[in-house]
Structures are given as structure tokens and as C-alpha cells.
Amino acid sequence: MYRMLRADLHRLFRSKLFYAATIGYAFLYTASLPFIMWFISLFVPTELDPADLFIKSEPGTAAIAIAVFVTAFLMKEFSEGSIRNKLSSGAKRGDIFLSSVITMAIAAVLIQASALLSVVISGELFTAGFISPMKDILIINGYYAIAAVSLAVFDTALMYILAGNSASLFVSAILAVVMKFVGMMVLEDIFPESGEVIITGTRLQLFTILDKYVPYMHLFGFPRYNWDAYVIGGSVLMVISVVVGLLIFEKKDLK
């Protein structure tokens, strides 16, 4: 498996898609809003907001970006016959799957780290700077990284479960988009701007559990719970994804 992982990482770091994600999305995209606000202030005198606001807005589309990246990167493995070639050379299915899981997890960490670097640089250059100390900013992004890794593992498992068929092109991205809207609805209900929570009973309990333990939710706004909620939610999703992905891929008929 070590040789396979090394080959997968080599392909990752030679991938134009990976650099498009880390530089194009994670860096330039996250710096665009602070830059636009600064540019507007040159012509319309306004007081610049602290950069802390951009820390919580940056991960809002991370789940979608990770889903698109993982799908596009792994799709080549199936469409170009790389998976079949690995199997014909004697590689075990479990090793192939786990190598991809680790590679995509590393990619997710690097994408999130690039996004953080972008926010820090653009925040210092184009905004009023940070109110939060850097230690707190790093801790917050540690929570984001846990969610990003767990979703990358989940998206990888989906690709292997679907074996790179046509449906796999859309499932992860569509799910990420749906969860973005679900997340907005949940947060609006349990953390309303008015401060008065209207929902009660089962709906409130369900929404609270979703917000506390589902990694998609962990990418919305600042962390709202203790660190254990983020670790438990991310770990459970990763374990389920790996176990189910392995069980199904071991029996999957590759065309």
C-alpha cells in the first residue's frame, strides 16, 4: 500500500486540478471579497470590517469545492482504467480504496490551509485586521479542517461505491449544495437574528443534533460547540464512510 499511496500522492502534486483548487479556489476566491470591499472603499469612503468576518464566511462553500475536486480527480482513475490496471497488477481493493481516502484527506487539509493563508494575507492587506488572536484563528480552522477531511473521505467513498459511473459525477456536489441550503435553514431556526428561538420539541432536537454532529454544518459560521462535537461528528462520518466504502467496493463489479 505504501508504494500505491506514494504514487497517488505523486499524481496529486502533479495535478493541475489540485493547484486550481488550492490556488484558484482556496486562495484567490477567498481573497476576492476582502479585495472587493477594499476597492469599493477607495471610491466610497466606508469603515472597513475586521477580517474575522471572512474567517467564518470562507468555509461556506468548502464542501462544494471539495466534492467537485474529489469527484473530478477520482473520476479519471475509473474512466482511464487506472483502477482496473492496479487490480490486474495484483493490488488489493482495500489498499486501492484506502490510498485514495488518505490522498483526498491530505488534499482537503491543504486546500483548507491555503484558504486560511489567503484569509490571513487578504485580511491584513485589505481589511481592518483581526480582532481574534492568531491562536484562536488556528483553533477555529482546526475545526474546519476536521470537517473538510471527513467530507473528503465521505466523497471518496461515494466515488468508489458508485464505481465512477455517470451518477458519481453529480451526487457529491448535489448533496453538498443541498446541505448548504439545509444548513442555512437550520441555523436560521436555532440561531435566529432576533435571538428568540421559535421552533420547539422534536424539530428543535433534530436540528440541534444536525448542527452539532454533521460535518457539513461545521463549515457554517464560527464553531458553536465544544471540540468533542466536531471530533465525534467527523470521526463517525469517516469510520462509516470507510467501512461501507470498503465493503461495497470489495464486491463491486468494475466495468
VENSUL-V942780 format. One record per pair of residues at least 6 apart in sequence whose ideal C-beta (glycine too) atoms are under 8 Angstrom apart, sorted by the first residue. I is the first residue (numbers start at 0). GAP is how many residues later the second one is. Records with the same first field share a line. If there is no record, write none. Layout:
BEGIN
I=GAP + GAP
END
This chain:
BEGIN
0=91 + 94 + 97 + 98
3=82 + 87 + 91 + 92 + 95
4=94 + 97 + 98
7=91 + 92 + 94 + 95
8=94 + 97
11=6 + 61 + 91 + 94 + 95
14=58
16=52 + 55 + 56
17=51 + 55 + 89
20=44 + 48 + 86 + 90
21=88 + 89 + 92
22=91
24=40 + 86 + 90
25=39 + 85 + 86 + 88 + 89 + 92
26=87 + 88 + 90 + 91
27=90
29=24 + 28 + 85 + 88 + 89 + 92
30=87 + 88 + 90 + 91 + 95
32=21 + 24
33=17 + 20 + 85 + 88 + 89 + 91 + 92 + 93
34=87 + 91
36=11 + 12 + 89 + 90
37=10 + 87 + 88 + 89
39=6
40=7
46=81
47=78 + 79 + 80
48=78 + 79
49=77 + 78 + 79 + 80 + 81
50=68 + 69 + 71 + 72 + 73 + 76 + 77 + 78 + 79
51=78 + 79 + 80
53=65 + 68 + 69 + 73
54=64 + 68 + 77 + 82 + 85 + 86 + 167
55=84 + 165 + 166
57=57 + 58 + 60 + 61
58=53 + 56 + 85 + 88 + 89 + 160 + 161
59=120 + 159 + 160
60=119
61=49 + 50 + 53 + 82 + 85 + 86 + 157
62=84 + 85 + 88 + 113 + 116 + 117 + 153 + 156
63=109 + 112 + 113 + 116
64=46
65=42 + 45 + 82 + 85 + 86 + 89 + 110
66=84 + 88 + 105 + 106 + 108 + 109
67=104 + 105
68=38 + 42
69=34 + 37 + 82 + 85 + 86 + 89 + 102
70=84 + 88 + 97 + 98 + 101 + 102
72=31 + 34
73=26 + 30 + 82 + 85 + 86 + 90
74=84 + 89 + 93 + 94
75=6
76=6 + 23 + 87
77=81 + 85 + 86 + 90 + 176
78=85
82=13 + 81 + 171
83=170
85=10
86=6 + 9 + 167
92=153 + 156 + 157
93=152 + 156
96=59 + 63 + 148 + 149 + 152
97=144 + 148
99=56 + 59 + 60
100=52 + 55 + 56 + 141 + 144
103=48 + 49 + 51 + 52
104=44 + 47 + 48
106=45
107=37 + 40 + 41 + 43 + 44
108=36 + 39 + 40
110=37
111=29 + 32 + 33 + 36
112=28 + 32
115=21 + 22 + 25
119=10 + 17
122=6 + 7
123=6
129=7
131=8
139=82 + 83
142=75 + 80 + 84 + 87
143=74 + 75
145=69 + 72 + 84 + 85 + 88
146=68 + 69 + 71 + 72 + 83 + 86 + 87
147=71
148=85 + 89
149=65 + 83 + 84 + 85 + 87 + 88 + 91
150=25 + 64 + 65 + 86
152=84 + 85 + 88 + 89
153=61 + 83 + 84 + 87
154=17
155=85 + 89
156=84 + 85 + 87 + 88
157=10 + 13 + 14 + 87
158=9 + 13
159=85 + 88 + 89 + 92
160=83 + 84 + 87 + 88 + 91
161=6 + 9
162=86 + 89 + 90 + 91 + 92
175=40
178=35 + 37 + 38
179=36
181=28 + 34
182=33 + 34 + 36 + 37
183=36
185=21 + 24 + 25 + 31
186=24 + 30 + 33 + 34
188=8 + 9 + 10 + 14 + 15 + 18
189=7 + 9 + 14 + 17 + 18 + 21
190=6 + 33
191=6
196=7
198=8
209=7
210=6 + 13
211=12 + 13 + 17 + 21
212=16 + 19 + 20 + 23
213=19 + 23
214=15 + 18 + 19 + 22
217=12 + 15 + 16
222=7
END
